[in-house]
Amino acid sequence: MAELIIVDLPLPEGSNIIIGKTHFIKSVEDIYEAIVTSCPSIKFGLAFCEASGKRLIRWDGNDDELVNVAIDACKRIAAGHTFVVYIRNGWPINVLNALKNVQEVVSIEAATANPVKAVLVDLGEQRALLGVADGFKPLGVEGPEDREERREFLRKIGYKR
């Protein structure tokens, strides 16, 4: 019998979360290397739900708090081949292309600073991450003032000239 489960994931102050699927224990070291070589100043913690063998939550990172939160998120998700990365001192945009190019990474489900819920199906011995609810529903369509505000914001933070 299948059971649908919705799990809230913590989001520590000033952090972003990246959730994805990967397929091999080697992912932990490769994801670590992809992050530190993309953005050396970034602080992060990562955890990975091993799907076979010892079926452990594997982990790494350079910030103890974020490592512990990533481990907790993987305990909550408990779906094989799922990984969670929490970052500070950088943005997902700084590391996403590197993560997508890690040979073992199958998909990225979310990269956000918004509240996140994991949508799971529990099949007894197996659990699958079906998707992620990221943030909230839209309240409308941007108007001319909103467009200008968006454009100004991107220039203010240095992503556009």
C-alpha positions as CSV (number, residue, x, y, z in Angstrom):
1,M,0.0,0.0,0.0
2,A,1.4,3.4,-0.9
3,E,1.2,6.4,1.4
4,L,1.6,10.0,0.3
5,I,3.7,12.0,2.8
6,I,4.4,15.7,2.9
7,V,7.6,16.7,4.9
8,D,8.5,20.2,5.9
9,L,12.2,20.9,5.5
10,P,14.1,23.3,7.8
11,L,15.6,26.4,6.4
12,P,18.2,28.0,8.7
13,E,18.4,31.8,8.7
14,G,20.4,33.2,5.7
15,S,20.6,29.8,3.9
16,N,19.4,28.3,0.7
17,I,18.6,24.7,0.1
18,I,19.3,22.5,-3.0
19,I,17.5,19.2,-3.3
20,G,18.3,16.6,-6.0
21,K,18.6,13.0,-7.0
22,T,21.8,11.2,-7.7
23,H,22.7,7.6,-8.1
24,F,26.0,6.6,-6.6
25,I,27.9,6.8,-3.3
26,K,30.7,8.7,-5.1
27,S,28.3,11.6,-5.4
28,V,29.1,12.9,-1.9
29,E,32.8,13.7,-2.8
30,D,32.0,14.8,-6.3
31,I,29.2,17.2,-5.1
32,Y,31.6,18.6,-2.4
33,E,34.3,19.2,-5.1
34,A,31.8,20.8,-7.5
35,I,30.7,23.3,-4.8
36,V,34.1,24.3,-3.5
37,T,35.6,24.7,-6.9
38,S,32.6,26.8,-8.1
39,C,32.5,29.2,-5.2
40,P,35.3,28.8,-2.7
41,S,33.8,31.2,-0.2
42,I,30.6,29.3,0.1
43,K,29.7,27.6,3.4
44,F,27.7,24.4,3.0
45,G,26.5,21.0,4.3
46,L,25.5,18.1,2.2
47,A,23.8,14.8,2.9
48,F,22.9,11.8,0.7
49,C,20.5,8.9,1.3
50,E,22.3,5.8,0.2
51,A,19.8,3.4,-1.5
52,S,21.6,0.1,-1.2
53,G,24.4,-1.6,0.7
54,K,24.6,-0.1,4.2
55,R,21.8,2.4,3.3
56,L,23.4,5.1,5.4
57,I,23.0,8.9,5.2
58,R,26.4,9.9,3.8
59,W,27.5,13.5,4.5
60,D,30.2,16.2,4.0
61,G,30.6,19.9,4.1
62,N,32.6,22.8,5.6
63,D,30.0,24.2,8.1
64,D,28.9,22.0,11.0
65,E,25.5,23.6,11.4
66,L,24.6,23.2,7.7
67,V,25.9,19.6,7.7
68,N,23.7,18.8,10.7
69,V,20.6,20.4,9.0
70,A,21.3,18.5,5.8
71,I,21.5,15.2,7.7
72,D,18.2,16.1,9.5
73,A,16.6,16.9,6.1
74,C,17.7,13.5,4.7
75,K,16.4,11.7,7.8
76,R,13.0,13.4,7.1
77,I,13.0,12.6,3.4
78,A,14.5,9.1,3.8
79,A,14.2,8.4,0.0
80,G,17.1,6.6,-1.7
81,H,19.4,8.5,-3.9
82,T,18.2,11.9,-2.7
83,F,20.7,14.6,-1.7
84,V,20.3,17.8,0.1
85,V,22.7,20.8,0.2
86,Y,22.4,23.8,2.4
87,I,24.5,26.9,1.5
88,R,25.4,30.3,2.9
89,N,27.8,33.0,1.6
90,G,26.7,32.2,-1.9
91,W,23.6,31.5,-4.0
92,P,22.4,28.4,-5.9
93,I,23.2,30.3,-9.1
94,N,26.8,30.1,-8.1
95,V,26.9,26.2,-8.0
96,L,23.9,24.8,-10.0
97,N,25.7,24.4,-13.3
98,A,28.6,22.6,-11.5
99,L,26.1,20.3,-9.7
100,K,24.2,19.6,-12.9
101,N,27.5,18.5,-14.5
102,V,28.4,16.0,-11.7
103,Q,28.2,12.7,-13.5
104,E,26.1,11.0,-10.9
105,V,23.5,13.8,-10.5
106,V,20.2,12.8,-12.2
107,S,18.1,15.9,-11.4
108,I,17.8,19.0,-9.3
109,E,14.4,19.3,-7.7
110,A,14.7,22.7,-6.0
111,A,17.2,25.5,-5.3
112,T,15.6,28.1,-3.1
113,A,15.5,30.2,0.0
114,N,11.7,29.8,0.2
115,P,9.9,27.4,2.6
116,V,10.1,23.9,1.2
117,K,8.1,20.8,1.5
118,A,9.2,17.4,0.1
119,V,6.4,15.4,-1.5
120,L,7.1,11.7,-1.0
121,V,5.4,8.3,-1.5
122,D,6.2,5.6,1.1
123,L,6.0,2.0,-0.2
124,G,7.1,0.2,2.9
125,E,10.8,-0.7,2.3
126,Q,11.1,2.0,-0.3
127,R,10.4,5.7,-0.4
128,A,10.5,8.0,-3.4
129,L,10.8,11.8,-3.6
130,L,8.1,12.8,-6.0
131,G,8.8,16.5,-6.0
132,V,9.2,19.6,-4.0
133,A,6.8,22.4,-3.1
134,D,8.9,25.6,-3.3
135,G,7.5,28.8,-1.9
136,F,3.9,29.9,-2.4
137,K,1.3,30.3,-5.1
138,P,1.5,33.5,-7.3
139,L,-0.8,36.3,-6.2
140,G,-1.0,38.0,-9.7
141,V,0.9,39.1,-12.8
142,E,3.6,41.7,-12.7
143,G,2.8,45.1,-14.0
144,P,5.1,47.8,-15.4
145,E,6.2,49.0,-11.9
146,D,7.0,45.4,-10.8
147,R,9.0,44.8,-14.0
148,E,11.1,47.9,-13.4
149,E,11.6,46.9,-9.7
150,R,12.8,43.4,-10.9
151,R,15.2,45.0,-13.4
152,E,16.6,47.4,-10.7
153,F,17.0,44.7,-8.2
154,L,19.1,42.5,-10.5
155,R,21.4,45.4,-11.2
156,K,21.6,46.4,-7.5
157,I,22.8,42.9,-6.6
158,G,25.2,42.8,-9.5
159,Y,23.7,40.1,-11.8
160,K,23.0,42.6,-14.6
161,R,24.9,45.7,-15.8
